[in-house]
Amino acid sequence: MTTKKELAEIKRGIREQDAWRTVDRRCYSIFMHMKEKAEELKRSGEIDFDVDDLRQKVHALIGEPCLWCSKKLTPKSFCLDHSIPLSRGGTFALSNLSVPCSSCNGKKGNLKPDEFIRLQTLLSEFPPEARGDIMTRLGVGGRWKR
């Protein structure tokens, strides 16, 4: 007969397997989207990695803090970001990819890392209500959130 503790351990193992499958599926989807975008921009030669390299990078960072807000990265919250945005001279190279949470990635938008850090520093001087409002607006692309 299986004990409650053994059942709990089995359930935990299944949840962990599901979480890693989620990461692997998301990495594959992101990689394919990135490949399509690179081909569309005639820059596919810049991709210097495959989906397994991308998965390794993400697997290593799940459970670690987000670069920008320090919240723990999870299989559902991680995002891939071009540190130097493509529109500002960045490449599709693995070295230009970072793994923030999706919330921070939306707020960073088209900023370079040093610009986003300066913005966060500037906002730290604002009252919490104003800071929260500005960050919310950044997260929704500057549109008013109702």
Backbone as JSON Lines, residues from 0, in Angstrom:
{"i":0,"aa":"M","n":[0.84,-1.17,0.0],"ca":[0.0,0.0,0.0],"c":[0.89,1.24,0.0]}
{"i":1,"aa":"T","n":[0.49,2.25,-0.77],"ca":[1.22,3.5,-0.89],"c":[0.78,4.46,0.22]}
{"i":2,"aa":"T","n":[1.78,5.03,0.89],"ca":[1.48,5.97,1.97],"c":[1.14,7.35,1.41]}
{"i":3,"aa":"K","n":[0.58,8.2,2.27],"ca":[0.27,9.57,1.86],"c":[1.53,10.31,1.47]}
{"i":4,"aa":"K","n":[2.6,10.06,2.2],"ca":[3.87,10.73,1.9],"c":[4.39,10.31,0.53]}
{"i":5,"aa":"E","n":[4.29,9.02,0.22],"ca":[4.74,8.53,-1.09],"c":[3.86,9.11,-2.21]}
{"i":6,"aa":"L","n":[2.56,9.18,-1.97],"ca":[1.66,9.77,-2.97],"c":[1.98,11.24,-3.2]}
{"i":7,"aa":"A","n":[2.25,11.95,-2.13],"ca":[2.6,13.36,-2.25],"c":[3.89,13.52,-3.06]}
{"i":8,"aa":"E","n":[4.84,12.64,-2.82],"ca":[6.11,12.68,-3.56],"c":[5.88,12.37,-5.04]}
{"i":9,"aa":"I","n":[5.03,11.43,-5.34],"ca":[4.71,11.09,-6.73],"c":[4.05,12.28,-7.41]}
{"i":10,"aa":"K","n":[3.08,12.91,-6.74],"ca":[2.4,14.09,-7.3],"c":[3.38,15.22,-7.55]}
{"i":11,"aa":"R","n":[4.29,15.44,-6.59],"ca":[5.3,16.49,-6.74],"c":[6.17,16.21,-7.97]}
{"i":12,"aa":"G","n":[6.56,14.97,-8.16],"ca":[7.38,14.59,-9.31],"c":[6.65,14.83,-10.62]}
{"i":13,"aa":"I","n":[5.36,14.52,-10.65],"ca":[4.55,14.74,-11.86],"c":[4.44,16.23,-12.16]}
{"i":14,"aa":"R","n":[4.21,17.04,-11.11],"ca":[4.13,18.49,-11.32],"c":[5.45,19.04,-11.86]}
{"i":15,"aa":"E","n":[6.57,18.54,-11.35],"ca":[7.88,19.01,-11.82],"c":[8.1,18.62,-13.28]}
{"i":16,"aa":"Q","n":[7.71,17.4,-13.65],"ca":[7.83,16.96,-15.04],"c":[6.97,17.84,-15.95]}
{"i":17,"aa":"D","n":[5.75,18.13,-15.51],"ca":[4.87,19.0,-16.28],"c":[5.46,20.39,-16.44]}
{"i":18,"aa":"A","n":[6.08,20.9,-15.38],"ca":[6.69,22.23,-15.43],"c":[7.82,22.25,-16.46]}
{"i":19,"aa":"W","n":[8.68,21.22,-16.47],"ca":[9.78,21.2,-17.42],"c":[9.28,20.99,-18.84]}
{"i":20,"aa":"R","n":[8.2,20.24,-19.01],"ca":[7.61,20.11,-20.35],"c":[7.08,21.47,-20.82]}
{"i":21,"aa":"T","n":[6.5,22.23,-19.9],"ca":[6.02,23.58,-20.23],"c":[7.18,24.44,-20.7]}
{"i":22,"aa":"V","n":[8.29,24.4,-19.98],"ca":[9.48,25.18,-20.37],"c":[9.95,24.75,-21.75]}
{"i":23,"aa":"D","n":[10.04,23.44,-21.97],"ca":[10.53,22.93,-23.26],"c":[9.62,23.34,-24.41]}
{"i":24,"aa":"R","n":[8.3,23.26,-24.2],"ca":[7.35,23.66,-25.24],"c":[7.46,25.16,-25.53]}
{"i":25,"aa":"R","n":[7.54,25.96,-24.47],"ca":[7.65,27.4,-24.65],"c":[8.95,27.77,-25.38]}
{"i":26,"aa":"C","n":[10.05,27.11,-25.01],"ca":[11.33,27.38,-25.67],"c":[11.24,27.04,-27.16]}
{"i":27,"aa":"Y","n":[10.61,25.91,-27.48],"ca":[10.46,25.52,-28.88],"c":[9.65,26.57,-29.64]}
{"i":28,"aa":"S","n":[8.54,26.97,-29.06],"ca":[7.66,27.96,-29.69],"c":[8.39,29.29,-29.9]}
{"i":29,"aa":"I","n":[9.1,29.74,-28.87],"ca":[9.85,31.0,-28.96],"c":[10.95,30.88,-30.03]}
{"i":30,"aa":"F","n":[11.64,29.75,-30.04],"ca":[12.71,29.54,-31.02],"c":[12.15,29.6,-32.44]}
{"i":31,"aa":"M","n":[11.03,28.92,-32.68],"ca":[10.44,28.91,-34.02],"c":[9.99,30.31,-34.42]}
{"i":32,"aa":"H","n":[9.41,31.04,-33.5],"ca":[8.99,32.42,-33.78],"c":[10.21,33.28,-34.11]}
{"i":33,"aa":"M","n":[11.29,33.09,-33.36],"ca":[12.51,33.86,-33.58],"c":[13.1,33.54,-34.96]}
{"i":34,"aa":"K","n":[13.07,32.25,-35.32],"ca":[13.58,31.84,-36.64],"c":[12.77,32.5,-37.76]}
{"i":35,"aa":"E","n":[11.45,32.5,-37.62],"ca":[10.59,33.12,-38.62],"c":[10.88,34.62,-38.73]}
{"i":36,"aa":"K","n":[11.01,35.27,-37.59],"ca":[11.29,36.71,-37.57],"c":[12.64,37.01,-38.23]}
{"i":37,"aa":"A","n":[13.65,36.19,-37.93],"ca":[14.98,36.38,-38.51],"c":[14.94,36.2,-40.03]}
{"i":38,"aa":"E","n":[14.2,35.2,-40.49],"ca":[14.08,34.98,-41.93],"c":[13.35,36.15,-42.59]}
{"i":39,"aa":"E","n":[12.3,36.61,-41.93],"ca":[11.53,37.76,-42.45],"c":[12.42,38.99,-42.59]}
{"i":40,"aa":"L","n":[13.32,39.18,-41.63],"ca":[14.22,40.34,-41.65],"c":[15.52,40.07,-42.42]}
{"i":41,"aa":"K","n":[15.6,38.89,-43.02],"ca":[16.81,38.47,-43.76],"c":[18.04,38.48,-42.86]}
{"i":42,"aa":"R","n":[17.85,38.01,-41.61],"ca":[18.95,37.99,-40.64],"c":[19.1,36.61,-40.0]}
{"i":43,"aa":"S","n":[18.67,35.55,-40.7],"ca":[18.69,34.21,-40.1],"c":[20.11,33.73,-39.81]}
{"i":44,"aa":"G","n":[21.11,34.3,-40.47],"ca":[22.5,33.93,-40.2],"c":[22.97,34.34,-38.81]}
{"i":45,"aa":"E","n":[22.21,35.21,-38.14],"ca":[22.59,35.67,-36.81],"c":[22.25,34.65,-35.72]}
{"i":46,"aa":"I","n":[21.36,33.72,-36.03],"ca":[20.98,32.72,-35.02],"c":[22.11,31.72,-34.9]}
{"i":47,"aa":"D","n":[22.79,31.77,-33.77],"ca":[23.97,30.93,-33.55],"c":[23.71,29.83,-32.53]}
{"i":48,"aa":"F","n":[22.45,29.41,-32.41],"ca":[22.08,28.39,-31.43],"c":[20.9,27.6,-31.97]}
{"i":49,"aa":"D","n":[20.62,26.47,-31.32],"ca":[19.44,25.71,-31.68],"c":[18.5,25.66,-30.47]}
{"i":50,"aa":"V","n":[17.38,25.0,-30.63],"ca":[16.38,24.98,-29.57],"c":[16.92,24.33,-28.29]}
{"i":51,"aa":"D","n":[17.81,23.35,-28.42],"ca":[18.38,22.71,-27.22],"c":[19.27,23.68,-26.45]}
{"i":52,"aa":"D","n":[20.03,24.52,-27.16],"ca":[20.85,25.54,-26.49],"c":[19.96,26.51,-25.72]}
{"i":53,"aa":"L","n":[18.85,26.89,-26.36],"ca":[17.91,27.81,-25.72],"c":[17.31,27.17,-24.47]}
{"i":54,"aa":"R","n":[16.93,25.9,-24.59],"ca":[16.36,25.18,-23.44],"c":[17.36,25.12,-22.29]}
{"i":55,"aa":"Q","n":[18.62,24.84,-22.61],"ca":[19.64,24.79,-21.56],"c":[19.76,26.12,-20.84]}
{"i":56,"aa":"K","n":[19.77,27.2,-21.6],"ca":[19.88,28.54,-21.0],"c":[18.71,28.79,-20.06]}
{"i":57,"aa":"V","n":[17.5,28.48,-20.51],"ca":[16.31,28.72,-19.7],"c":[16.27,27.79,-18.5]}
{"i":58,"aa":"H","n":[16.55,26.5,-18.7],"ca":[16.54,25.55,-17.59],"c":[17.46,26.01,-16.47]}
{"i":59,"aa":"A","n":[18.61,26.56,-16.85],"ca":[19.58,27.01,-15.85],"c":[19.07,28.19,-15.03]}
{"i":60,"aa":"L","n":[18.1,28.94,-15.59],"ca":[17.65,30.16,-14.92],"c":[16.28,30.04,-14.23]}
{"i":61,"aa":"I","n":[15.55,28.96,-14.5],"ca":[14.27,28.77,-13.82],"c":[14.56,28.59,-12.32]}
{"i":62,"aa":"G","n":[13.84,29.31,-11.51],"ca":[14.06,29.28,-10.07],"c":[14.99,30.39,-9.6]}
{"i":63,"aa":"E","n":[15.69,31.01,-10.53],"ca":[16.58,32.13,-10.21],"c":[15.77,33.43,-10.22]}
{"i":64,"aa":"P","n":[16.31,34.51,-9.66],"ca":[15.56,35.78,-9.68],"c":[15.6,36.45,-11.06]}
{"i":65,"aa":"C","n":[14.53,37.16,-11.36],"ca":[14.45,37.97,-12.58],"c":[15.56,39.03,-12.51]}
{"i":66,"aa":"L","n":[16.11,39.35,-13.66],"ca":[17.17,40.37,-13.74],"c":[16.74,41.72,-13.18]}
{"i":67,"aa":"W","n":[15.45,42.04,-13.35],"ca":[15.0,43.39,-13.06],"c":[14.22,43.54,-11.76]}
{"i":68,"aa":"C","n":[13.43,42.54,-11.4],"ca":[12.57,42.71,-10.21],"c":[12.89,41.71,-9.1]}
{"i":69,"aa":"S","n":[13.74,40.76,-9.37],"ca":[14.18,39.75,-8.41],"c":[13.11,38.72,-8.04]}
{"i":70,"aa":"K","n":[11.95,38.74,-8.71],"ca":[10.96,37.68,-8.48],"c":[11.48,36.4,-9.11]}
{"i":71,"aa":"K","n":[11.16,35.27,-8.49],"ca":[11.62,33.97,-8.95],"c":[11.03,33.65,-10.33]}
{"i":72,"aa":"L","n":[11.91,33.27,-11.28],"ca":[11.45,32.88,-12.61],"c":[10.83,31.49,-12.53]}
{"i":73,"aa":"T","n":[9.66,31.35,-13.13],"ca":[8.95,30.07,-13.13],"c":[8.72,29.63,-14.57]}
{"i":74,"aa":"P","n":[8.32,28.37,-14.78],"ca":[8.03,27.92,-16.14],"c":[6.96,28.76,-16.84]}
{"i":75,"aa":"K","n":[6.09,29.39,-16.08],"ca":[5.04,30.2,-16.68],"c":[5.38,31.69,-16.74]}
{"i":76,"aa":"S","n":[6.33,32.14,-15.92],"ca":[6.61,33.59,-15.87],"c":[7.82,34.02,-16.69]}
{"i":77,"aa":"F","n":[8.67,33.08,-17.1],"ca":[9.88,33.5,-17.82],"c":[9.54,34.0,-19.22]}
{"i":78,"aa":"C","n":[10.43,34.82,-19.73],"ca":[10.29,35.37,-21.07],"c":[11.69,35.47,-21.65]}
{"i":79,"aa":"L","n":[11.8,35.52,-22.94],"ca":[13.1,35.77,-23.55],"c":[13.09,37.18,-24.12]}
{"i":80,"aa":"D","n":[14.19,37.86,-23.92],"ca":[14.3,39.25,-24.32],"c":[15.62,39.46,-25.05]}
{"i":81,"aa":"H","n":[15.58,40.23,-26.11],"ca":[16.83,40.66,-26.75],"c":[17.35,41.8,-25.89]}
{"i":82,"aa":"S","n":[18.46,41.57,-25.21],"ca":[19.01,42.6,-24.33],"c":[19.16,43.91,-25.07]}
{"i":83,"aa":"I","n":[19.81,43.85,-26.21],"ca":[19.85,45.01,-27.11],"c":[18.75,44.73,-28.14]}
{"i":84,"aa":"P","n":[17.68,45.53,-28.13],"ca":[16.55,45.26,-29.02],"c":[16.97,45.19,-30.49]}
{"i":85,"aa":"L","n":[16.3,44.33,-31.23],"ca":[16.59,44.18,-32.66],"c":[16.48,45.52,-33.38]}
{"i":86,"aa":"S","n":[15.48,46.29,-33.0],"ca":[15.25,47.58,-33.66],"c":[16.33,48.61,-33.35]}
{"i":87,"aa":"R","n":[17.2,48.27,-32.4],"ca":[18.26,49.21,-32.01],"c":[19.64,48.61,-32.21]}
{"i":88,"aa":"G","n":[19.73,47.69,-33.17],"ca":[21.03,47.12,-33.52],"c":[21.36,45.8,-32.88]}
{"i":89,"aa":"G","n":[20.45,45.24,-32.09],"ca":[20.69,43.95,-31.46],"c":[20.61,42.82,-32.47]}
{"i":90,"aa":"T","n":[21.13,41.68,-32.07],"ca":[21.16,40.51,-32.95],"c":[20.31,39.39,-32.38]}
{"i":91,"aa":"F","n":[20.16,38.35,-33.19],"ca":[19.45,37.15,-32.77],"c":[20.38,36.17,-32.04]}
{"i":92,"aa":"A","n":[21.61,36.55,-31.78],"ca":[22.59,35.66,-31.16],"c":[22.18,35.3,-29.73]}
{"i":93,"aa":"L","n":[22.56,34.11,-29.3],"ca":[22.25,33.64,-27.95],"c":[22.83,34.58,-26.9]}
{"i":94,"aa":"S","n":[23.97,35.17,-27.18],"ca":[24.59,36.1,-26.22],"c":[23.77,37.39,-26.04]}
{"i":95,"aa":"N","n":[22.85,37.67,-26.95],"ca":[22.01,38.86,-26.83],"c":[20.67,38.54,-26.18]}
{"i":96,"aa":"L","n":[20.48,37.3,-25.76],"ca":[19.21,36.93,-25.14],"c":[19.35,36.9,-23.63]}
{"i":97,"aa":"S","n":[18.38,37.49,-22.96],"ca":[18.31,37.41,-21.5],"c":[16.98,36.77,-21.13]}
{"i":98,"aa":"V","n":[16.85,36.37,-19.87],"ca":[15.65,35.67,-19.42],"c":[15.05,36.41,-18.22]}
{"i":99,"aa":"P","n":[14.28,37.47,-18.48],"ca":[13.56,38.15,-17.39],"c":[12.17,37.54,-17.22]}
{"i":100,"aa":"C","n":[11.42,38.05,-16.27],"ca":[10.01,37.64,-16.17],"c":[9.25,38.4,-17.25]}
{"i":101,"aa":"S","n":[8.09,37.88,-17.64],"ca":[7.34,38.51,-18.73],"c":[6.87,39.91,-18.36]}
{"i":102,"aa":"S","n":[6.58,40.15,-17.09],"ca":[6.15,41.48,-16.66],"c":[7.25,42.51,-16.89]}
{"i":103,"aa":"C","n":[8.46,42.21,-16.45],"ca":[9.57,43.14,-16.64],"c":[9.93,43.3,-18.12]}
{"i":104,"aa":"N","n":[9.83,42.22,-18.88],"ca":[10.12,42.31,-20.3],"c":[9.17,43.29,-20.98]}
{"i":105,"aa":"G","n":[7.9,43.26,-20.59],"ca":[6.94,44.2,-21.15],"c":[7.25,45.64,-20.77]}
{"i":106,"aa":"K","n":[7.72,45.83,-19.56],"ca":[8.05,47.18,-19.1],"c":[9.34,47.7,-19.73]}
{"i":107,"aa":"K","n":[10.3,46.82,-19.92],"ca":[11.58,47.22,-20.53],"c":[11.35,47.63,-21.98]}
{"i":108,"aa":"G","n":[10.47,46.9,-22.66],"ca":[10.16,47.25,-24.03],"c":[11.38,47.38,-24.91]}
{"i":109,"aa":"N","n":[11.52,48.51,-25.55],"ca":[12.58,48.76,-26.51],"c":[13.81,49.43,-25.9]}
{"i":110,"aa":"L","n":[13.87,49.45,-24.57],"ca":[15.02,50.07,-23.91],"c":[16.21,49.11,-23.86]}
{"i":111,"aa":"K","n":[17.4,49.69,-23.85],"ca":[18.61,48.9,-23.62],"c":[18.73,48.69,-22.11]}
{"i":112,"aa":"P","n":[19.49,47.68,-21.67],"ca":[19.59,47.41,-20.23],"c":[19.98,48.62,-19.4]}
{"i":113,"aa":"D","n":[20.99,49.39,-19.83],"ca":[21.42,50.55,-19.04],"c":[20.32,51.61,-18.96]}
{"i":114,"aa":"E","n":[19.53,51.75,-20.01],"ca":[18.43,52.71,-20.0],"c":[17.33,52.27,-19.03]}
{"i":115,"aa":"F","n":[17.05,50.97,-19.03],"ca":[16.01,50.45,-18.13],"c":[16.45,50.6,-16.67]}
{"i":116,"aa":"I","n":[17.72,50.37,-16.39],"ca":[18.25,50.55,-15.03],"c":[18.13,52.02,-14.62]}
{"i":117,"aa":"R","n":[18.46,52.93,-15.53],"ca":[18.35,54.36,-15.22],"c":[16.89,54.74,-14.97]}
{"i":118,"aa":"L","n":[15.97,54.17,-15.75],"ca":[14.55,54.44,-15.54],"c":[14.11,53.94,-14.17]}
{"i":119,"aa":"Q","n":[14.52,52.73,-13.81],"ca":[14.16,52.19,-12.49],"c":[14.73,53.06,-11.37]}
{"i":120,"aa":"T","n":[15.96,53.52,-11.54],"ca":[16.58,54.39,-10.54],"c":[15.82,55.69,-10.41]}
{"i":121,"aa":"L","n":[15.47,56.29,-11.53],"ca":[14.7,57.53,-11.52],"c":[13.35,57.3,-10.82]}
{"i":122,"aa":"L","n":[12.67,56.22,-11.18],"ca":[11.35,55.96,-10.6],"c":[11.42,55.64,-9.11]}
{"i":123,"aa":"S","n":[12.56,55.17,-8.63],"ca":[12.68,54.86,-7.21],"c":[12.55,56.13,-6.35]}
{"i":124,"aa":"E","n":[12.75,57.3,-6.96],"ca":[12.62,58.58,-6.26],"c":[11.17,59.07,-6.22]}
{"i":125,"aa":"F","n":[10.29,58.44,-6.99],"ca":[8.88,58.83,-7.04],"c":[8.13,58.21,-5.87]}
{"i":126,"aa":"P","n":[7.01,58.81,-5.46],"ca":[6.17,58.17,-4.46],"c":[5.67,56.81,-4.98]}
{"i":127,"aa":"P","n":[5.46,55.84,-4.1],"ca":[5.07,54.49,-4.54],"c":[3.86,54.47,-5.47]}
{"i":128,"aa":"E","n":[2.86,55.32,-5.22],"ca":[1.66,55.32,-6.06],"c":[2.01,55.75,-7.49]}
{"i":129,"aa":"A","n":[2.81,56.78,-7.62],"ca":[3.21,57.28,-8.94],"c":[4.08,56.26,-9.65]}
{"i":130,"aa":"R","n":[5.02,55.67,-8.91],"ca":[5.91,54.66,-9.48],"c":[5.09,53.48,-10.0]}
{"i":131,"aa":"G","n":[4.14,53.02,-9.21],"ca":[3.29,51.91,-9.61],"c":[2.47,52.23,-10.85]}
{"i":132,"aa":"D","n":[1.94,53.45,-10.9],"ca":[1.13,53.87,-12.04],"c":[1.98,53.9,-13.32]}
{"i":133,"aa":"I","n":[3.17,54.46,-13.23],"ca":[4.05,54.55,-14.4],"c":[4.45,53.16,-14.87]}
{"i":134,"aa":"M","n":[4.83,52.28,-13.94],"ca":[5.23,50.93,-14.32],"c":[4.06,50.16,-14.92]}
{"i":135,"aa":"T","n":[2.85,50.38,-14.41],"ca":[1.67,49.73,-14.99],"c":[1.46,50.21,-16.42]}
{"i":136,"aa":"R","n":[1.59,51.5,-16.62],"ca":[1.42,52.05,-17.97],"c":[2.49,51.52,-18.93]}
{"i":137,"aa":"L","n":[3.71,51.41,-18.44],"ca":[4.77,50.84,-19.28],"c":[4.44,49.4,-19.65]}
{"i":138,"aa":"G","n":[3.93,48.65,-18.68],"ca":[3.61,47.24,-18.9],"c":[2.5,47.01,-19.9]}
{"i":139,"aa":"V","n":[1.65,48.01,-20.11],"ca":[0.57,47.87,-21.09],"c":[0.86,48.72,-22.33]}
{"i":140,"aa":"G","n":[2.1,49.04,-22.53],"ca":[2.49,49.77,-23.72],"c":[2.1,51.24,-23.71]}
{"i":141,"aa":"G","n":[1.99,51.83,-22.53],"ca":[1.68,53.23,-22.43],"c":[0.19,53.53,-22.53]}
{"i":142,"aa":"R","n":[-0.62,52.49,-22.78],"ca":[-2.08,52.71,-22.86],"c":[-2.65,52.76,-21.45]}
{"i":143,"aa":"W","n":[-3.74,53.47,-21.3],"ca":[-4.4,53.54,-20.0],"c":[-5.06,52.21,-19.73]}
{"i":144,"aa":"K","n":[-4.8,51.67,-18.56],"ca":[-5.38,50.37,-18.17],"c":[-6.62,50.64,-17.31]}
{"i":145,"aa":"R","n":[-7.76,50.18,-17.75],"ca":[-9.02,50.37,-17.0],"c":[-9.32,49.17,-16.17]}
